[in-house]
Structures are given as structure tokens and as C-alpha cells.
Amino acid sequence: MKRPNIQKKDLVGTIAREKKLRSTLVLNVVNSFLKKVVHVLSQGERLEFRDFGVFEVIKRKAKMGRNPKKSHVSIKIPAKNVVKFTPGRKLRKVVL
């Protein structure tokens, strides 16, 4: 059975109720946080939240792949930067 996704508005509403804050204030904080995360990662920096996890940008090497519809056709997949998340100790303990 597929679980429903939690969207940003749900997260903001939950935090606002728990902390007895206005939703607009919480939304501004969450948006500022996400914007800063994107900025830090775009600069190639590593972002570490102790016990939660680490976000970092890694370079994926170029490789050869196959077209799933035409398995005899090889395609070149170019190198690219991707965001990697490594869960921290507490998160691993709770989730994994």
C-alpha cells in the first residue's frame, strides 16, 4: 500500500500548530531554509546536520547506457553533478 506524500504546506501547518505560530511565519522560515540549502549546494559546499545527515554534491562519471526500447543501441550518458544524502546516526537508527 502506497503511503501519501507529505507536502510543504502539511509540514508548515503541523509545525505552526505544534509551536503555536502563524503559518505564514513558519512558511517564510521553511522557504528561507530551503533557499539557503540550494545556495550552499550550488556553491559545491557540504551541508551537515549532526545526527540527521549530510548533503553534498558529487560528480557522477560519464558512462555508456542502453536504450530500454532498443537494447542494441548504446547511448552515452554524460558526467553530471548530483546531490547525495547520507543519513546520520539517529536518522538511520529510527528509519533503517
N, C-alpha and C positions, 0 to 999 in steps of 0.2 A: 504494500500500500504506500503510495507516494504521499509524503508529508507536505503541507503547504509551505511556501516560502514566506519568510518574514521580510517585509519591505521596510524601507527607511521610515515611512510615516508610522508604521506599527511600533518600531523601536522608539521613535521620538515620543509617541503617545504614552508608551509604557514608562519611559524614564520620567516624563513630565508628571504623570500620576504618582509614581513612587517618591519622587523628590519634591512634589507639590510646587512645581514650577510651571510657567506658561509654556505652551507648546512652541510658540514662536521663538522663545529664548533657547530652548533645547535644540530646535531645528537649526538655528544660527550656529550654535556650538558644534553640532554634528557636521554641518556643511563646512565650517571653518576647519575642523579636524580633517575631514576627507580631502579638502583642497590642499592642506599642508602636507598630507601623506603623499598625494600625487606630485606635488612640487619637489619634495625631498627625493622621491624615487626617480623623478625625471632628471635630477641632477646627478644620478648614479650613486647616491648615498644609501647606506644601510639604515633601516629603522628597526630598533629593538625595543620591545615591551617586555620587560623582565617577567618571566613565568607565563606570559601569554604567547609570545612568538616573535619571529624576526622576518621582516620583509626585506628583500634585496633584489637587485636587478642582476641577472646573469645573462651571458651571451650564449645563445644556442648555435652550435656549429651548423654549417650548410650540410645537407645530406641529400641522397637520392631517394626518391619515393616512387610509389606506383599509383597510377590512376585506378581507383577501385572499379570503375566501369569497364576499363580496358586494361587488364592486368599486364599485358605485354608492353604497355607504353610506360617508360620511365620518365619521371619529371624531376627537375632539380628544385629542391626546397632551399631557399636562401637562408643565410645566417640571420639571426634576429635577436634582439633583446627581449627577455621575458621577465615577469615578476615571479619570484619564488618565495613561498611562505614556508617557514619551518616552525612547527608548533613548539611552544615552550613546555617545560616540565609539568606545570599544573594543568595546562590545557590537554596535554597528552594523557595525563592520569585520569581526567574526567571524561574525555571523549573517546580515546582509543582503547 
